[in-house]
Structures are given as C-alpha cells and as structure tokens.
Amino acid sequence: MKSTASAPAKIILFGEHFIVYGGKAILCSINKRITVESELTKTGQIEIESSLGKLKTSKSGAYKNADLVFRPIVYIAQRMLEKFHSESGIKIIVRAEFPSGVGLGSSSACCVAAAGSISGLFENNTKEEILKLSIDAERTIFENTSGADCTACVYGGILEYNKDGHVKKLEFVPKFDLVVANSGIIHSTSKVVSMVRQFKDERHEVFSSLCTQEASLIEEALNALQKNDLTKIGKLMTQNQEFLEKIGVSNDTLGSMISLVKDVSYGAKITGAGDGGCIIALADKTNLDRTLGALAKKYECFSAKIDMIGLEQSST
C-alpha cells in the first residue's frame, strides 16, 4: 500500500514577528503544494528521496543525527514505526511545487504532508492529530515554533492566529490573487528572529509602539478581508511593510521589488522572516498581468490563489 498526502504552501498576510511578542497574525494557504508518498518496505531502513537530496538511515538511529532537511521526516517515520512495533522500513518520496527556504512554509508543509502520509500507512488520523504530530516534527528543527505555519497547512484558507495557539478560520471566499516573487536571497529565520529580539531590547518603547499599531492594523485587516475590500487590504499591507522595515527585517532588494509593483498592485510586503525570501503583491483580474509583468523581468515569480482545502490524503 502507498499512502499519499499533500499540504499547501503558506504565506503571512499580516503580523510576522509581532506575533512572537503576543500579537496576532493573519496567515493563508496558497495553491502550491508539497506531496509526500510513503510505502512500507522490507529493508528495515528509512529512505527519503526529494529534490533536496536523498537519505538512507537506520530506523533505530537517532533522528537528531539526520540532516536538518530530513530530520522531521525521520522523526515521524521512527515515531510511527515504534508506535506500531513495526519491523518494516519506509520509503518516502517528497515532491514540491514551490522552492524551499524562501518564506513560503516549505518545512511546515513538508511536516504536515509527511505526517499525513506516513501515519496513513498505519491508522486514520484526524486533522487535529496530524497537526500535533507535524508540530512535534517541526520542533526537531525549530524548537520554539508557534505552530502557526503547520496550522495553516493543515486547515487551508485564511486564518487568524494567536500566539497561544488559538486559531480561527475566516469564513468567506477571497476574491483576490497574490503575486509571489522570490528575491533569490537565502535567509536564516533564526538569525532574523534574533535581530528583531535585539531591536526590541535596545529600542523597547519604539517596538512596543509598533506592536500596538500592528494590533490595530490586524483588526482593520480582518474587517477588510471579510468585505473583500482590496484597496483597504493593499494599503494595510503597505503599512505593515513600513513596520517591518522599521524593525530591520527588510533590505534594499526587497524594497526595490516592492517599488516595482507600487503603482500596479493594490499593495505589497515581504512575507515570512524577511531579510531575503519572497514578497507578496495583492492583485485581481484587473491588474494581475501588470503586477506579474513588473516583477517577471528580474525575478522568479508566480500568481497564486488561496487554497481553501489544506491537507489532502489518499491511499492506493
């Protein structure tokens, strides 16, 4: 039997970094996916194939010894094999429709898809159970993960997320597109998070004020999203970008990318940790081609719609 699961990429519409200090974030899933296919083998080993490389390891070896890219998958495989006292090995194939390391939640989508696929070899789990397993797996590489990205990948749609883990899926049909453009700059999430923490410690009053402003902006954004008010959403994205620039997580390249779509999109900002990775620009059918065209001459970019499904599973 083969067990297959896929999970969507995620972007952060509003609230990155500020959520770490008690705020909210608005996340959404987009229609680019990571698919994981698993099957039991007689090798007694865990074998992984992906565009990022291959791994073959003993099912009894410490998952912490695996390369970071594969560590969560090894963790999930070992946990399932141990739980069901299985003598088998597992072969796992990972396929991605979007690049890793650019702020689109590739590690989270992979954790969710792997949790769904591998657990599906042994039992039928609810989305809540798969979410818990995927967050546990993600903590093997990001110890202090909030779980927000995995939550978006499991449930799909647009989510209002609090740091305490409370999540609310917004019940409306979005009528917009997003243009995602890759700066080509590799970033370190942990490094950027440390930069923000240093900013907070050194300029506490400024940061506190920005947190208050961001909280107000999030509430405005939630209201604008429910109304599909693209002009308002775009203005709030631009304002959120200004806050992110003030805490030092943007850079000249990201700023110039945003400037390219300033006059053709409704608004644009970085998404994710920043200091590299991607920007997102808000568009609809009236300006989508112009927004893509403004970025495509210099950067890898694509249009995306909101994925309303989240985790998908099947077995053959």
C-alpha positions in Angstrom: 0.0 0.0 0.0 1.1 3.5 -0.8 -0.1 6.4 1.4 0.0 9.9 -0.2 -0.7 13.3 1.4 -0.2 16.8 0.3 -0.2 20.2 2.0 -0.2 23.7 0.7 2.4 26.5 0.9 1.6 29.3 3.3 2.2 33.0 3.4 1.8 35.5 6.1 -0.5 38.3 5.1 0.0 40.3 8.3 1.7 40.0 11.6 5.0 38.3 11.1 7.5 38.8 14.0 4.9 40.8 16.1 3.0 37.6 16.8 6.1 36.3 18.7 5.5 39.1 21.3 1.9 38.5 21.9 0.1 39.8 18.8 -1.9 38.1 16.1 -1.1 37.1 12.6 -3.2 36.5 9.5 -1.9 33.6 7.5 -3.2 31.9 4.4 -2.5 28.8 2.3 -1.9 29.1 -1.4 -2.4 26.7 -4.2 1.2 25.4 -4.4 1.8 22.1 -2.7 4.3 19.6 -1.3 3.3 16.0 -1.8 4.7 13.1 0.2 4.3 9.4 -0.9 5.2 6.7 1.6 5.2 2.9 1.5 6.4 0.1 3.8 9.5 -1.8 2.8 11.3 -4.9 3.9 14.7 -3.1 4.1 14.3 -2.1 7.7 15.6 1.4 6.8 14.1 4.8 6.3 14.7 6.0 2.8 13.9 9.5 1.6 14.1 11.0 -1.9 13.5 14.7 -2.7 14.7 17.5 -4.9 17.0 18.5 -2.0 18.8 15.1 -1.9 18.5 11.6 -0.7 18.8 9.9 2.7 19.0 6.3 3.8 19.3 5.7 7.5 18.6 3.0 10.1 15.1 3.2 11.6 16.7 2.8 15.0 19.3 5.6 14.6 18.8 8.9 16.4 16.8 11.3 14.3 18.9 14.2 15.6 21.8 12.8 13.5 19.9 13.4 10.3 20.5 16.4 8.2 18.1 19.3 9.1 16.2 19.0 5.8 15.3 15.4 6.6 15.1 15.4 10.4 11.4 16.0 10.8 10.5 13.2 8.3 12.9 10.7 10.0 11.3 11.7 13.4 7.8 11.0 12.1 8.8 7.7 10.5 10.5 6.5 13.6 7.6 7.5 15.8 5.1 5.6 13.7 7.3 2.5 13.4 7.8 2.5 17.2 4.2 3.2 18.0 3.0 0.2 16.0 6.0 -2.0 16.8 6.7 -2.4 13.1 9.5 -4.5 11.7 9.3 -2.7 8.3 11.2 0.1 6.8 9.6 3.1 5.0 10.4 4.6 1.6 9.4 8.2 1.3 9.3 10.4 -1.8 8.9 14.2 -1.5 7.8 16.4 -4.4 7.4 20.2 -4.2 5.7 22.7 -6.4 7.5 25.7 -4.8 11.1 26.4 -3.6 12.3 25.9 -0.1 13.9 28.5 2.2 12.1 31.5 0.8 9.4 32.1 3.4 6.6 30.0 1.9 6.5 27.5 4.7 8.2 24.6 2.9 9.3 22.9 6.1 5.9 23.2 7.6 4.1 21.9 4.5 6.6 19.0 4.4 6.0 18.2 8.0 2.2 18.2 7.5 2.4 16.2 4.3 4.8 13.7 5.8 2.7 13.3 9.0 -0.4 12.7 6.9 1.3 10.3 4.5 3.4 8.2 7.0 0.7 8.0 9.7 -1.7 6.9 6.9 0.3 3.7 6.5 -0.8 2.6 10.0 -4.0 4.5 11.0 -6.6 7.0 10.1 -6.0 10.3 12.0 -8.0 13.4 12.3 -6.6 16.7 11.1 -6.1 17.7 14.7 -4.0 14.6 15.3 -1.9 15.2 12.2 -1.4 18.8 13.2 0.0 17.8 16.6 2.4 15.3 15.0 3.6 17.8 12.4 4.3 20.5 15.0 6.2 17.9 17.1 8.2 17.1 14.0 8.8 20.8 13.1 10.2 21.3 16.7 13.1 19.0 15.8 14.4 21.9 13.7 12.6 24.9 15.1 12.4 24.3 18.8 10.2 27.4 19.6 7.9 27.2 16.6 4.5 28.7 17.3 2.8 26.1 15.2 1.1 28.8 13.1 2.6 27.6 9.8 1.6 24.0 10.3 -1.9 25.1 11.3 -2.3 27.0 8.0 -1.0 24.0 6.0 -3.4 21.6 7.7 -6.6 23.6 7.5 -6.1 25.8 4.5 -7.9 29.1 3.8 -7.2 32.3 5.7 -6.6 32.0 9.4 -6.5 34.4 12.3 -3.8 33.1 14.6 -2.8 34.0 18.2 0.5 33.1 19.8 -1.3 31.0 22.4 -2.4 28.7 19.6 -6.0 29.8 19.2 -6.9 29.7 15.6 -9.9 30.9 13.7 -10.6 30.2 10.1 -12.2 33.2 8.3 -15.4 32.0 6.7 -15.5 33.9 3.4 -14.5 33.3 -0.2 -11.5 35.5 -1.1 -11.8 37.4 -4.4 -8.1 38.2 -5.0 -4.9 36.9 -6.3 -1.4 37.1 -4.9 1.8 37.5 -6.9 4.7 35.8 -5.1 8.2 36.9 -6.2 11.4 35.3 -5.0 14.3 37.7 -4.2 16.8 34.8 -4.6 18.3 35.8 -1.2 18.6 32.9 1.2 17.8 33.9 4.7 18.1 32.4 8.2 14.9 32.5 10.1 16.7 32.1 13.5 19.1 34.9 12.6 16.3 37.3 11.7 14.3 36.5 14.8 17.4 37.3 16.9 17.8 40.6 15.1 14.2 41.5 16.0 14.7 40.5 19.6 17.8 42.7 19.8 15.8 45.6 18.3 13.1 45.1 20.9 15.7 45.0 23.8 17.5 48.1 22.6 14.5 50.2 21.5 11.8 48.9 23.7 9.5 51.9 23.6 9.6 52.0 19.8 9.0 48.3 19.5 6.1 48.5 22.0 4.5 51.2 20.0 4.9 49.2 16.8 3.3 46.2 18.4 0.3 48.4 19.4 0.0 49.8 15.9 0.2 46.3 14.4 -2.5 45.0 16.7 -4.8 47.8 15.4 -3.8 47.1 11.8 -4.6 43.4 12.2 -8.2 44.2 13.3 -8.6 46.6 10.4 -7.3 43.9 8.0 -9.7 41.2 9.4 -12.6 43.6 8.7 -11.3 44.5 5.2 -10.8 40.8 4.3 -14.4 39.9 5.3 -15.5 42.7 2.9 -13.1 41.8 0.2 -12.0 45.4 0.2 -8.8 45.1 -1.9 -8.0 48.8 -1.8 -8.0 48.8 2.0 -6.2 45.4 2.3 -3.5 46.7 0.0 -3.0 49.9 1.9 -2.7 47.9 5.1 -0.1 45.6 3.5 1.9 48.7 2.6 1.6 50.0 6.1 2.7 46.6 7.6 5.7 46.7 5.3 6.7 50.0 6.8 6.6 48.5 10.3 8.7 45.6 9.2 11.3 48.0 7.7 11.4 49.8 11.0 12.4 46.7 12.9 15.1 45.9 10.3 13.8 42.8 8.5 13.6 44.2 5.0 16.6 45.1 2.8 17.3 47.1 -0.4 16.5 44.2 -2.7 13.1 43.5 -1.1 12.4 47.3 -1.0 13.2 47.6 -4.7 10.9 44.7 -5.6 8.1 46.3 -3.7 8.7 49.5 -5.5 8.3 47.7 -8.9 4.7 46.9 -8.1 3.8 50.1 -6.2 1.8 51.6 -9.0 0.3 48.4 -10.4 -0.8 46.3 -7.4 -3.1 47.1 -4.5 -0.2 46.8 -2.1 2.9 44.6 -1.4 5.1 43.5 1.5 7.6 40.8 2.5 6.2 37.6 3.8 7.8 35.4 6.4 11.0 36.2 8.3 12.4 38.7 5.8 16.0 39.7 5.0 15.5 37.6 1.9 12.9 35.2 0.7 9.8 36.4 -1.0 7.5 39.4 -1.3 3.8 39.2 -2.0 1.7 41.7 -4.0 -2.1 41.9 -3.9 -4.0 41.8 -7.3 -7.1 40.7 -9.0 -8.1 40.1 -12.7 -7.8 43.9 -13.4 -4.1 44.2 -12.6 -2.7 40.7 -12.2 -0.9 40.6 -15.6 0.6 44.0 -15.0 1.8 43.0 -11.5 3.4 39.8 -12.8 5.0 41.7 -15.7 6.5 44.3 -13.4 8.4 41.6 -11.5 9.0 38.9 -14.1 11.8 40.7 -15.9 14.1 40.4 -13.0 12.7 37.9 -10.5 11.2 34.4 -10.4 7.5 35.0 -9.7 4.1 33.3 -10.0 0.5 34.1 -9.3 -1.4 32.2 -6.6 -4.9 31.8 -5.3 -5.9 31.0 -1.7 -6.0 27.2 -1.1 -9.2 26.5 0.8 -8.6 22.8 1.3 -5.4 22.3 3.3 -4.2 18.8 4.0 -5.3 16.1 1.5 -4.8 12.4 1.9 -5.3 9.2 -0.1 -4.1 5.6 -0.3 -3.7 3.1 -3.1 
